[in-house]
């Protein structure tokens, strides 16, 4: 029979583990730059999936950028971490399908996941922009994970970024614009690098700041950008052409890049089965192989 002391320790441990799943941490304690003076509530709808009961399934208005922490079981953890950017056309965040589900998939493979709630540049009535507030949210998320790597038991040299659709555009921003941090900053988070160690773009839009595929991007491809893995479906015409163009620019800069264009699958498939047993559904297995091949998850 367990003593009260032992039972208390077990319960405390269980509570700690529960807090790790979906714990929200604001990226800026005293408010995000560009959101000064805003006190309005964020707007979200609850997830319809019983697995994520009590968690938002979709955001329509965001003002207070944050990450949601999902840590894998200690016996599975391999030290790799990924910031997860859901899509939604910058008018919403589809955070259950392209956030929580992805975090669970990563955790099952020993990878710590940090789901990013970034500000929406195309939500009604807001003045947020991709190169300013949205980029700042993504860069800050990477810095925060790296600055707290020891606490979350992750390797600060194995922190990646994965983005879906509009979140893929955010991933494009952190691929092409990053810095080593400001060692003299009063904010310890700002002292560390915002460069992801690897980057994953799933059915992404073109490139940061480009409203049309033939427009120049705000951020040119950096010569020292991290390796990239990209996926799209050929029948997703508004995204497949931009994906290929970005691939060619990465290749021109000699950035190690692997791209998969599947015959069909449409847009927004995430990790969910398609109506047909489409080959595109094999992309998660290929990503897992790619990470292992590159030593990311070893």
MARKEMAR-135273 format. One record per residue (C-alpha): x, y, z; residue number from 1. Coordinates in Angstrom, 2 decimals, always signed. Example, Ala and Ser with C-alpha at 12.3 -4.5 7.8 and 13.67 -1.06 7.14 Angstrom:
% residues 2
+12.30,-4.50,+7.80,1
+13.67,-1.06,+7.14,2
% end
This chain:
% residues 298
+0.00,+0.00,+0.00,1
+1.36,+3.43,-0.93,2
+2.16,+5.88,+1.84,3
+0.60,+9.34,+1.74,4
+4.03,+10.78,+0.98,5
+4.61,+8.43,-1.97,6
+1.09,+9.02,-3.28,7
+1.64,+12.76,-3.04,8
+4.85,+12.50,-5.08,9
+3.08,+10.44,-7.77,10
+0.18,+12.86,-7.95,11
+2.54,+15.82,-8.16,12
+4.41,+14.11,-10.98,13
+1.17,+13.39,-12.81,14
+0.13,+17.02,-12.50,15
+3.49,+18.15,-13.82,16
+3.13,+15.89,-16.84,17
-0.41,+17.16,-17.44,18
+0.83,+20.77,-17.32,19
+3.35,+19.99,-20.06,20
+0.59,+19.08,-22.49,21
-0.70,+22.28,-24.02,22
+0.59,+24.68,-21.38,23
+0.41,+28.18,-22.89,24
+3.36,+30.52,-22.46,25
+3.21,+34.08,-23.79,26
+6.15,+35.05,-25.95,27
+6.38,+38.48,-24.33,28
+5.40,+38.75,-20.68,29
+4.55,+42.45,-20.89,30
+2.93,+42.44,-24.31,31
+4.21,+41.90,-27.83,32
+5.81,+44.71,-29.86,33
+3.15,+46.01,-32.22,34
+0.32,+45.11,-29.85,35
+0.97,+47.85,-27.30,36
-2.16,+49.15,-25.64,37
-4.39,+46.37,-26.95,38
-6.71,+44.90,-24.31,39
-9.27,+43.22,-26.56,40
-10.08,+39.56,-26.13,41
-8.90,+36.99,-28.60,42
-11.60,+35.11,-30.50,43
-11.55,+31.33,-30.77,44
-13.88,+28.37,-31.07,45
-13.40,+25.16,-29.07,46
-12.01,+22.03,-30.67,47
-14.65,+19.51,-31.71,48
-12.27,+16.64,-31.07,49
-12.89,+15.02,-27.69,50
-9.15,+14.37,-27.45,51
-8.62,+18.12,-27.24,52
-11.60,+18.97,-25.06,53
-11.23,+22.36,-23.45,54
-8.64,+23.51,-25.99,55
-9.28,+25.94,-28.86,56
-9.76,+24.42,-32.27,57
-9.62,+27.62,-34.26,58
-8.56,+31.23,-33.65,59
-10.16,+34.11,-35.56,60
-8.50,+36.98,-33.67,61
-5.09,+36.88,-31.95,62
-3.28,+39.68,-30.12,63
-1.15,+37.87,-27.56,64
+1.32,+35.55,-29.32,65
+2.32,+32.45,-27.41,66
+3.54,+28.88,-27.63,67
+1.75,+25.80,-26.33,68
+4.17,+23.29,-24.85,69
+3.90,+19.58,-25.68,70
+6.75,+17.50,-24.25,71
+7.22,+13.82,-25.16,72
+7.47,+11.12,-22.48,73
+10.96,+11.10,-20.99,74
+11.57,+7.55,-22.13,75
+10.91,+8.59,-25.76,76
+12.52,+12.04,-25.81,77
+15.45,+12.35,-28.21,78
+16.29,+16.01,-27.59,79
+14.85,+17.31,-30.87,80
+12.27,+20.13,-30.80,81
+9.99,+21.76,-33.37,82
+7.99,+24.97,-33.39,83
+4.68,+24.26,-35.15,84
+2.94,+27.02,-37.15,85
-0.66,+26.19,-38.14,86
-2.19,+27.64,-41.30,87
-5.42,+29.47,-42.01,88
-4.66,+32.07,-44.67,89
-3.59,+34.63,-42.02,90
-7.31,+35.15,-41.27,91
-7.52,+32.27,-38.80,92
-5.41,+29.59,-37.13,93
-6.51,+26.00,-37.72,94
-4.80,+25.04,-34.52,95
-6.36,+21.66,-33.80,96
-5.65,+19.99,-37.17,97
-2.32,+21.71,-37.85,98
-1.27,+22.29,-34.27,99
-2.39,+19.82,-31.61,100
-2.49,+16.83,-33.97,101
+0.98,+17.62,-35.26,102
+2.28,+18.07,-31.71,103
+0.98,+14.64,-30.74,104
+2.57,+13.08,-33.83,105
+5.90,+14.66,-32.95,106
+5.67,+13.61,-29.30,107
+5.07,+10.02,-30.34,108
+8.43,+10.19,-32.10,109
+10.25,+11.68,-29.14,110
+10.21,+15.26,-30.45,111
+9.18,+18.17,-28.22,112
+6.55,+20.37,-29.90,113
+5.77,+24.04,-29.36,114
+2.61,+25.12,-31.17,115
+2.81,+28.77,-32.19,116
-0.14,+31.12,-31.86,117
+0.97,+34.00,-34.06,118
-0.81,+37.23,-34.88,119
-3.09,+37.21,-37.93,120
-2.07,+39.74,-40.57,121
-5.32,+39.52,-42.55,122
-7.89,+39.40,-39.76,123
-10.48,+42.22,-40.00,124
-9.48,+45.49,-38.39,125
-5.88,+44.65,-37.51,126
-2.66,+46.35,-38.62,127
-0.31,+43.41,-38.21,128
+1.97,+42.57,-41.13,129
+3.94,+39.50,-42.18,130
+7.43,+41.05,-42.14,131
+6.89,+42.80,-38.81,132
+4.58,+41.26,-36.19,133
+4.13,+37.79,-37.70,134
+7.85,+37.34,-38.31,135
+8.61,+38.68,-34.82,136
+6.31,+36.04,-33.30,137
+8.00,+33.20,-35.17,138
+11.54,+34.36,-34.43,139
+10.68,+34.91,-30.78,140
+9.25,+31.38,-30.52,141
+12.51,+29.87,-31.76,142
+14.52,+32.06,-29.38,143
+12.31,+31.12,-26.44,144
+12.64,+27.38,-27.04,145
+16.41,+27.72,-27.44,146
+16.74,+29.90,-24.33,147
+14.82,+27.33,-22.25,148
+16.32,+24.24,-23.87,149
+17.77,+22.91,-20.64,150
+14.45,+23.28,-18.82,151
+12.57,+21.45,-21.57,152
+15.34,+18.85,-22.11,153
+15.94,+19.71,-25.76,154
+19.16,+20.14,-27.70,155
+19.61,+23.87,-28.54,156
+21.25,+22.76,-31.80,157
+18.27,+20.63,-32.90,158
+15.38,+23.08,-32.94,159
+13.31,+23.00,-36.12,160
+10.27,+24.78,-37.51,161
+7.29,+23.26,-39.33,162
+4.57,+25.32,-41.01,163
+1.36,+24.46,-42.86,164
-0.08,+26.63,-45.65,165
+0.08,+30.20,-44.27,166
+2.22,+28.73,-41.51,167
+4.47,+27.51,-44.33,168
+4.87,+31.12,-45.38,169
+5.90,+31.87,-41.79,170
+8.40,+29.01,-42.08,171
+9.69,+30.67,-45.25,172
+10.32,+33.84,-43.28,173
+12.41,+32.13,-40.61,174
+14.26,+30.27,-43.38,175
+15.33,+33.49,-45.08,176
+15.66,+35.96,-42.22,177
+17.31,+35.13,-38.91,178
+20.09,+36.40,-36.68,179
+22.49,+35.20,-34.02,180
+20.86,+37.21,-31.24,181
+21.97,+40.29,-29.32,182
+24.47,+39.26,-26.62,183
+24.10,+42.61,-24.81,184
+20.28,+42.55,-24.69,185
+18.62,+43.02,-21.31,186
+16.16,+40.33,-22.37,187
+17.85,+36.90,-22.09,188
+15.55,+35.47,-24.78,189
+16.79,+38.03,-27.30,190
+20.41,+37.00,-26.69,191
+20.05,+33.68,-28.50,192
+19.77,+32.82,-32.20,193
+16.49,+32.80,-34.13,194
+17.87,+30.47,-36.80,195
+16.04,+27.14,-37.00,196
+18.31,+24.11,-37.37,197
+15.96,+22.55,-39.93,198
+12.76,+23.68,-41.62,199
+9.63,+21.88,-42.88,200
+7.11,+23.53,-45.21,201
+3.83,+21.69,-45.87,202
+1.69,+22.96,-48.80,203
+3.15,+26.44,-48.25,204
+2.28,+29.70,-49.92,205
+5.10,+31.34,-51.87,206
+7.53,+33.37,-49.81,207
+7.32,+35.96,-47.04,208
+5.87,+39.25,-48.14,209
+4.89,+38.10,-51.64,210
+1.16,+38.51,-52.30,211
+1.50,+36.96,-55.74,212
+3.87,+34.23,-56.98,213
+5.55,+36.63,-59.44,214
+6.26,+39.32,-56.83,215
+9.71,+39.55,-55.22,216
+9.95,+38.35,-51.66,217
+10.84,+40.73,-48.86,218
+13.50,+38.36,-47.53,219
+16.04,+36.88,-49.98,220
+17.28,+33.34,-49.41,221
+20.19,+33.33,-46.97,222
+23.33,+31.44,-47.97,223
+23.56,+29.84,-44.52,224
+19.91,+28.83,-44.29,225
+19.02,+25.51,-42.64,226
+18.08,+22.36,-44.61,227
+14.50,+22.25,-45.85,228
+11.86,+19.55,-46.41,229
+8.81,+20.50,-48.51,230
+5.56,+18.76,-49.47,231
+2.67,+19.72,-51.75,232
+0.08,+18.12,-54.04,233
+0.01,+18.82,-57.78,234
-3.74,+19.46,-57.77,235
-3.22,+22.27,-55.23,236
-2.40,+24.67,-58.03,237
-2.24,+27.89,-56.04,238
+0.43,+26.36,-53.80,239
+2.35,+23.86,-55.91,240
+3.86,+26.45,-58.26,241
+5.05,+28.70,-55.40,242
+6.48,+25.63,-53.66,243
+8.51,+24.68,-56.73,244
+9.74,+28.27,-57.18,245
+10.91,+28.42,-53.59,246
+12.64,+25.06,-54.04,247
+14.56,+26.40,-57.04,248
+15.66,+29.48,-55.12,249
+16.84,+27.33,-52.22,250
+18.74,+25.11,-54.65,251
+20.35,+28.17,-56.27,252
+21.60,+29.18,-52.82,253
+22.91,+25.62,-52.26,254
+20.56,+25.02,-49.33,255
+20.06,+21.24,-48.87,256
+16.42,+20.78,-49.85,257
+14.12,+17.81,-50.39,258
+10.77,+18.40,-52.12,259
+7.88,+15.98,-52.68,260
+5.10,+16.84,-55.13,261
+2.35,+14.22,-55.06,262
-0.11,+13.74,-57.93,263
-3.18,+14.63,-55.88,264
-4.26,+15.37,-52.35,265
-5.58,+18.90,-52.56,266
-4.87,+21.46,-49.88,267
-4.99,+21.21,-46.11,268
-4.67,+17.43,-45.71,269
-2.40,+17.68,-42.69,270
-2.00,+14.29,-41.05,271
-5.55,+13.20,-41.77,272
-6.47,+10.47,-44.28,273
-7.66,+11.73,-47.66,274
-10.92,+10.49,-49.25,275
-8.83,+8.17,-51.36,276
-5.82,+6.33,-50.03,277
-3.59,+8.89,-51.72,278
+0.20,+8.53,-51.82,279
+0.41,+12.03,-50.29,280
-0.50,+10.47,-46.96,281
+2.96,+8.92,-46.86,282
+4.63,+12.30,-46.39,283
+4.90,+11.99,-42.57,284
+6.83,+8.72,-42.92,285
+9.17,+10.33,-45.44,286
+9.71,+13.32,-43.11,287
+10.54,+10.92,-40.31,288
+13.09,+9.20,-42.56,289
+14.55,+12.55,-43.65,290
+15.08,+13.65,-40.05,291
+16.75,+10.35,-39.21,292
+18.95,+10.48,-42.33,293
+20.15,+13.96,-41.44,294
+20.86,+12.96,-37.84,295
+18.18,+15.30,-36.52,296
+16.41,+12.69,-34.42,297
+19.44,+10.58,-33.50,298
% end
